[in-house]
């Protein structure tokens, strides 16, 4: 994975060579601005801002769609990183929406 705006010239050159060898193995997409939220940082023992995105849970029973409160929050584990997918070094956290009785 290469995030162009954050990559060095050397990284871009290396990636270009790999891309030319096997272009069908890659997909390009624009860089998306991600939200940030406080996450526990085991290195400092405190909270630190990390980039995140939310994957909501939608249930379909063949007739109607139900959006479940909460979802899966994918989180960039390294400071400043935009990589949230687990196959590339990101992590995940369950996200719960709590509400009182109506």
Residue pairs with C-beta under 8 A, 6 or more apart in sequence:
1 83
1 88
2 11
2 12
2 15
3 31
3 82
3 83
4 12
4 31
5 31
6 82
7 15
19 26
31 82
32 53
34 51
34 52
34 53
34 76
34 82
34 84
35 51
35 52
35 53
35 54
36 49
36 50
36 51
36 52
37 49
37 50
37 52
37 73
38 47
38 48
38 49
38 50
39 47
39 48
39 49
39 50
39 52
39 75
39 93
40 46
40 47
41 47
41 48
48 79
50 75
50 76
50 77
50 79
50 81
51 75
51 76
51 81
51 82
51 84
52 73
52 74
52 75
52 76
52 84
53 73
53 74
53 84
54 71
54 72
54 73
54 74
54 95
55 71
55 72
55 73
55 74
56 67
56 68
56 70
56 71
57 67
57 68
57 70
57 71
57 72
58 65
58 66
58 67
58 68
59 65
59 66
59 68
60 66
69 96
69 97
69 99
70 94
70 95
70 96
70 97
71 95
72 92
72 93
72 94
72 95
73 92
73 93
73 94
73 95
74 84
74 85
74 86
74 90
74 91
74 92
75 84
75 90
75 91
75 92
75 93
76 82
76 83
76 84
76 90
77 89
77 90
77 91
78 89
81 89
81 90
83 89
83 90
84 90
86 92
